[in-house]
Amino acid sequence: MQNNTTAPSTGRSVLITGGNRGIGLAIARAFLANGDQVAITYRSGDVPEGMLGVKADVTDMASVDAAFTEVEAVHGPVEVLVANAGITRDTLLLRMSEDDFTDVVDTNLTGAFRVIKRASKGMIKLRRGRVVLISSVVGLYGSPGQINYAASKAGLVGIARSLTRNSARGTSPPTWWLRGSSART
């Protein structure tokens, strides 16, 4: 864990997976500028100034759980989760190995499931929370050489739609989790 925060914040506890570069970094900086307490997960590279960095691998539930435990110890329960971690292994179907396909789906789709499931624990206790899933237009339209990536990003759209339908108000965590015995399916 690297803590590059310079001053305590009274903002929300925000966790962005894959937040040390690219789209994830831009999102993290926006939350930081809003006054939120920002934590990012990363596998390699540097932790940006002003953010709590936690090494994590979204393909491993034990690693995800350890990352959340570290973030919660410093910032409290995660109130906003941005599931951004993702990889590509682009190649045409006939050249794509099964490992190329499953690695992308496990990181981009199943990794999002893992972090949503873990974040929900704290959100349920808080009775509030937000989940943001970073998908792609490729998930809606497809793209040559990206069958694995398109499948993973289309799956995120399905997760988002299902998550919102679990909730009476369209917020995460689903309100039926909060009401226990009055659960709706």
N, C-alpha and C positions, 0 to 999 in steps of 0.2 A: 504494500500500500504506500502510495506517495501522496502526501497532503501538501498541495501547493496553494492552499487557501491563505489569503493575507489577512482577512478580518472576519469575525463571525457575522452571520447573516440571519435575519429573521424570516427570510423567504421560505418557500416550499422546498422540501427535499426532492430533488430531481435526479434520476439515474438515466444515463444514455449509454446503451451498449454500443461498442465500437465508436466511442466519442472522441478519439484523439486525432482524427483526420477526416477530411472530406465533408460529406453531408452531416455526419455525426458531430464533427467539431463546430460547424456553423450553427447547428441547433444548440449545442452546449453553450456557445458564446452568447446566443440570443437569450437563453434562460439566465445566464450569469449577468448579463446586462439588465435583466429584469429584477435583479436582486435575489434570485433564488440560490439555494445551496446546491451546487452542481457536482455530481459524481459521475465519472465515466469509467467504463470498462475498456480494457485494451489488452491485446496479446503481445504487441511489440511497439517500439517507438517511445516517444516522450509524452509526459503528462503536461498539458497546457497550464500556464500560470493561472492561479485562482481556482483551480478545480481539484477535487479529490480523485486520484487515480487508483483503480483497483484492477490488478491483473485477473483476467477471467477468460474462460473458454465456454461459450454458450452450448457447446456440444456435450458438456459434462455437467450433470446436475449437481454433483458435489462442489464443483468449481463455482457454479452459479450461486449455490447456497452460501458458500464461504464469502463470495463477493457481497451479497446482500447483508450478511452478518457484519462485515466490515463497514459498509455504508451506514447501516442502521446504528452502529456504535458511535459514529461521528455525527451524522445528520438526523438521526431518528428514522422512523419508518418512511419508506419511499412513498411519496404522494403522487409523483408524476413519473411514469416509466416511458421511455422512448426506446422501442425495440428496433435498433438500427443496424446491429452487427450483421454483416453479410459478406459472402464471397462469390466469385464467379469462376467457372471452369468452362469457358466457351469453346465449343467445337461442334461440328456437324454430327447429327444423330449416329451415323454409321461409324464415326470415329470416337464417339463418347463411350467411355468405360462406365461400368456400373458404379465404380467408386466415384467418378466425376459427378454422376447424377446424385448418388446418395450423400456425398459430402456437402454439396450445395443445398440440398433439401434439409439435411440435418442441421446445418448452420443457420440458414435463412428462415426456415419455417419451424422446424422442431425447436431450434434455439429460442425463437420468439415465444413459443408455447411454454418452454421452461421458465423464462423470465417473467412472463405474465402470471403463471401459476404461483411462482415464489413471491412476486410483488403483491398479489392478491391477499396474502396473509396479513400484511400490515395495513393494507387499504381497508380490509374488512373491519379490523380493530378500530381504525380511525373513522370508519363510516364515510369515507370519501376517497377519491383517487381518480387518476386519469391514465389511460394507456394510449400511446401513440405508436402506430405501426408504420414503418417506412416500407412502402411497396414500390411498384414501378409500373409505368404504362406497358412495359413488356408483359406483365402479368395479365393485362387485359387484351392485348393484341398479338402477343407472340413476337418472335424475332428469330431470324435464321441463326442457327448455332447456339441457341439459348433455351433449349427445351427444359433443362434442369432449372435454370434461373427463372424462366417464365412460370413453371409449375410452382416453384417456391413462393414467388411474389403473388400469383393468383391465390394460393393458399392463404396468404396473409389477408387478402380481401375477404375470404370466407371466414377467417377467424374474427376479423373486425365486425362483420355483419352479424355473426352468431353472438359475439360478446354484447353488442348493443341490443340484440333482441332478448337477451337474458335479463335485461334491465327494463323496468317500467319507465324510467326516464331517459334511457339511452346513455347512461353514464357507467363508468367502471369504478369499482367492481359492481357486478350485477346486483341489483337490490334483492333478488331472491336469495342470494347467499346471506344477506344481512338479516333476513326474516326467518331463517331456519325452517320451521315446520310448515310455513305457508309457501313453500317452494313451488314454482310453476315450471313446467317444461315446455 
